[in-house]
Each structure stands twice: as C-alpha cells, then as structure tokens.
C-alpha cells in the first residue's frame, strides 16, 4: 500500500513538474518575441522640455524598428523622481521603461537622501541616446557682458545680486551651474522652474539673468537675438554653435578640465530579461545610426552616444560618483 502511494505521489509530482514547465514555456517564448504590445516610456519632465524633445525625436523611428507603438507617459515632478519611482516598481516585462538622465540616475542620488529606490540597483541601464551640452546663456540687457571673463568679474563685484534659473532643483541645469559657481567662487541666487520652457522664458524676460541650459533649448532664442551665449559646458566645442568657446578654454582659474555635459538614456526595471534589454539596445543603436537622426541631433548641438548595456552601466556608476562629489563641494541638498 505504501509503495502504491509512493508511485502515485511520484506520478503526481512528475505531472506537476510538466505543468509548471508548460506554464513557463509561453513566458519564455513571450520574452524572446518581445515586443508583442505597445511600450510605455515614462517621462519625468514636462512636455516640450529638452528631454521630451529628444524622446519625441526617436519615438517614431524606434517604434518602426520594434514593430510596436511607443507611448510617452508624463509623470513630471521632483526632478524626475516621480517617474523613476514608478518605473522602479513596475513589472519587469519590457513594456514600462524610463527615459532617464544624468540627473535622474546620478545627481539625484546625492541630493535626495531618502529616495524610495536606488538609481543603480533598481534599474537596468538599457541604452544611452545622447550627450547633451549645456551653454551659459545670459540676457544681455540684464548683464552687459560679452565674454566669460567679464561675466565672472561682474558677478564677483556684486555677490548675491544675480539670480540664475534652472529647470528644477537637482536638475542637470542646476548642477552644472552649481559646479561652475563652486569652481569659480561665485555667489549667485538659484531660482528653480518647472521645466526648460519656463526657465528660458525667465531669462528672456529678464526675471533671471542667466541659465546653463541645453543648446537645443536655447537655440531659437539665440538665433532670434534675445540671448547671448558665453561658453559651452562640454570639453569640446559644439558644432551647432561653433562660434561659442568652451568654458574649459577660458583660462580662468577653476575652469581647467571643466566638463559638465549630461546624457539621456533608456532604463528598465530591475529583473528585466537580458534578451529584452539586448534587443532594445540594438534597436536604439540602429535608430541613432540613421543618417537623418544623427544629422538632426547634431544640428541641435547634441552628440550621439552608443554603448552596450554593460558600458552604459559603467557610465551610470561613474556619473553617480561625479555628481556626488559636486553636490558635496557645492553643499547642495534637497531634503
């Protein structure tokens, strides 16, 4: 009787194992056949912001490459942390992704001490998209200067007088200016806005004197003669505004080696199947290598960045370390 029970138990166990294997099989096939439904790209910044413009540019060619529509879902606020938290806790099936930045997955970790997620451990870096240069942009009526040297001399002569705008507390535009001020010993007042359009408008109207904003965001105002550009934050000049020197080349004390460019990229929740990550990385790479896409971004002052998921992971870690040092040196903390 005991042997009969044992044989029955073994048969039931084998059947159960087959059932579990059969249940897992469709999931495995689903992973390899990804994507089979629309993909949602969570955006932590307002519509019309520089980050949004980049995401919109790759949206159509990327969905054509993947054969599924890509929906951009805006969850703006808290310097991108609201969107990051949403994706960090999303199902890791490849259908909910974050469009992150060097701020959301770097400087925010240093600025916000109680984040409900870890910018490295809770995400899988999928693919970078761009390196984005900021440029020191001024209202020439508020600050009658034409060079970086004159700008520094004016601010030092009037400590605490000039207000600079940013696209939000802890945003890349904030951190770039904070690093600049810290290096040169400048005392200025930070005025955060809700996004790029509001921030650059404040400069044009003279509500603030200046901003370090993305080249692509300030180009229309620059071409219209409403703002003046004094220096780009990248180590090399930007082709779209080649007449504007780099801050690093100014020769001013503290500017040697200055490179405060930021990047944008795509992230997935922790636990996402590596096959999905690799497939998406390859699709992004193919889109960025399209001549019309590359030409568009370069005309806006951006530089294509292509890396494998492993390389992008190293980039994210190095970025986190760098901005932690900047935040400490500039004594910046959000909470």
N, C-alpha and C positions, 0 to 999 in steps of 0.2 A: 504493500500500500504506500509505503514511504517512497519506494523507487518510482511508482507510478506518479505520485505527486511531484517528485523531483523532475521527472521527464516533462510533465505538463508545465511546470514552472519555467523550465528551460525553453520550451516552445513558445510560451507567452513572452519570455524575455527577448527571444530572437525576433518575434513578431513586432514587439515594441521597438526594438532597435531598428528594424526595417522601416517602421512607421516614422520614427524620428529622422532617419536618413532621407526618406522620401519627402518629409516636410522641409528639410534643409535644402534639398536639391533645387526646388524652384527659386529659393532665395539666392543660391549661388549663381544660377543662371541669370537671375534678375540683376545681380551685381555686374556680371560680365556684359549684359546687354544694356547697361545704363547709358543714356537716359531713356526712360520709357514714359515720362510725363514732364510737364513744364517744371523749370527750375526757378526757384526764388532767390534773388540776390538781395540781401538785406543791406540797406544803405543807411549809415549813421549820420548823414549830413543832409541839409535841405536840398530840394530840387533847385537846380541852377548853380549850385556850388561847383567849385573846381573839381572836386572828387566825383560829383554826379556827372559832369560833362565828360569825364574820361570813361566812366562806366557806360554812359549812353553811346559813346563812340564805338566801343567794342560789342555792344549788345547785339546789334543786328548781324554782323559777320560771325559772331560766336554762336548764335542760335542757328544760323545756317550750317555752320560746321558740325554742330551737335545734333541737328535734326529735331530740336525741341525749342519751344519758346522760352525766353528768359524774362521773368517779371521782376522789375525793380520795386522793392517794398521799402518805403521810407520810414525809419524809426529814429529820427534825429533827436539829439539831446545829449547832455553830459559828455561832450567831446567824443561822441561815438560809442560811449559805454553802454547805452541802452541797446543799441543794435548788437554789440559784441556779446552782451549777456544773453540776448535772445538766441543767437547762433550757438553759443557755448552749450546751451541746454537743449538744442534742437536734436531731432533724431538724426543720427549719422548715416543717412542713406544717400547723400549726394544731391538732395533736392532742396536743401536750405544752406546757402553759402553766405559768407560775409565779404563785402568789399572793404577791406581794411587799409590802413595807412601806417606810416612810421609813427604816428601819434597813437592811434588806437591800439597798436600792438607793439608799442615801445615806450614812449614817454608817459603814457597814462599809468603804466605800472609804477612809475616813480612818483607821480603826482597824487594818485588816489590810493590811500593806504588800505582801504577796506573794499576792494573790488570783489564782487561775488564770483569771480572767475580768475584764472591765471592766463595771461596773454600768450604764454608759450604752451603750458601743459594741456590746456583745454581746447587747443586748436591744432589743426594740421595745415601748415603753410602749403598751399597748392601751387600758386604761380604768381610771380610779380608781374606787373604790367609796365610801369613807368618809373623813371627817376624824374622828379619834378623840382625845378629850380624856383626858389623864391627870389624876389628882387626888391631892394629897398626903394619904395615908392613914396614920393612926397607931393604935397600940394605946394606949388611954387609961390603961391600968394601968401601962404602961412609961413613958409620957410624960404626966404630968398637966398638959396644956395644952389650951386651948380655942380659941386664935387662932394665926394665923401668926406674929404678933409674939412671942407667948410661946414658940412653938416655936424661933424663931431665937435668942431670948435664952437659952433653956435649953441649946441646942447650943453656943452661943458660950461659955457658962460652963463647959462640960465638953468641950473639944476632944478628939476621938478616942474619946470614950466610947460614942457611939451608932452602932449598926450599921443600915444601911438595906438593904433587899432589892431585888433586881431580877429580871427574868425571864431574865437571862443577860448575860454580858459583851458589851457593844456593843449590846444590845437597846434599843429606844426608851425603856423604863423606866429603864435605866441612864443613858442620855444625858440624859434630862430632869432626873434628879436631879443629874447631874454639872454640867449648865448652871446649875441652881439654886444648888448649893453654890459654884460658881465665882463667880457674880454676887454672892452674899452673904458670901463669905469664910468658909464653914463647913468644919470639919474633921470628916468622918464616915467610917466604915469601910464599904466596899461588900461586900455578900455576894450573889453571883450564884446563882440557882437555875436549874433546867432548864426552867421554864415558869411561866405565870401561877398555876395552882392551887397549886403548891408554894410559890411566893413569897408569895402572900397568906396561906397557911396559916401560914407562919413568923411573920407579923405577928400573926395571931390568937393564936398560941400564946405570943407574947412572946419568940420566939427572936431576932427583929429588932424594931426599934422602929417601923419605918415603910417606906413604899414609895410611889413615884409610879406608880400602875398605872391601867389603863384603867377608866373609870367603870363600864362594863358588867361588868367582872370583880369589882369591889368592892361593887357594889350589894347583893347578897344579904347580905353580912356587915354592911354599913352598916344595912340595914333590920332586921337581927337585933340591932342594938345592940352588935356586937362590935368595931367600929372607929369612929373619928371622922375626919371629912373636914375639912381645913383650907383648901384652896384648889385650884381647877382651873387647869390649865396653859394653857387657851385664852384668847384676848384677850377673849372674851365669856362670860358665864355659861352654864351648861349647863342646859337646860330640865328634865331629869330630876332634877337636884339644885339647883334654883334658889336654895335657901337657902344654898348654899356659894359664897362670893365667889371672884373670880379672884385669882390671885397678883399680877397686874399692878395690881390696885386696892388693894393693901395699903398703899401709900405707903412701904414700906420701901426704903431705898437699894439700888439694883441690880435692883429688880423692875419698874421702868418699862418698858412695852412687852414684858414677858415673854410669850412665846407659844411653847410647846413642844409643840403638838399634833402628832400624826403622822397619816399616811394609809395606807390599804391599797389595793392595786390589782392588776390583772392584767397580766402581761408575756408576750411571746412571744419565741422565739429570733430572733436577727438573721437577716434574709433571708426572713422570713415574708411571703407575698404581701399587699400592701396591701389587696386586696379582702377577704381573710380578717380582717384587722385591723379594717377599717371595719365589716364585718358583725357581728363580735363586740362592737365598741364600741357599735353601735346596739342590740344585744340587751341589753347590760348597762344602758344608759341606759333602755331600756323597762322593765326589771325594777325599777330604782331609782325610777322614776316611778309604780309601782303603789302606790296609797294604803296598802295593808296593809303593804307592805315598808317604805315610808317611816316609817309610824307605829311599826312595831316598832323600827327603828333609833333613832328619836328618843327613844323611851321608855327606851332603853338608854344614852342620853347621847351618841349619835353624830350626826354631821351628814353628810347625803348630799353627795357631790362628783361632779358631772357635768362632764366635759371631753372634747373631741375628742382623738384620738391626738396631734395636734400640740401642743395645750395641755398635755396630760399630760406630754409630753416636756419642755416648759419647766419644769413643776413638778418633775420628777425632777432636772433640772440644778440648779435653784435650791436644792433640798433638799440635794443633794450639797455644794454650796458652803457652805451654812449649817452643816452638821454638821462639815465640815472645820474651820471656824473655832472651833466649840465644842470639838472634840477637841483642837485646838492650845492653846486658852486653858486647858482643864482638865488638860492634859498627860496625855491618855489614849491608850494604845496597847496593842494586844493582843499583837502579836508584834514 
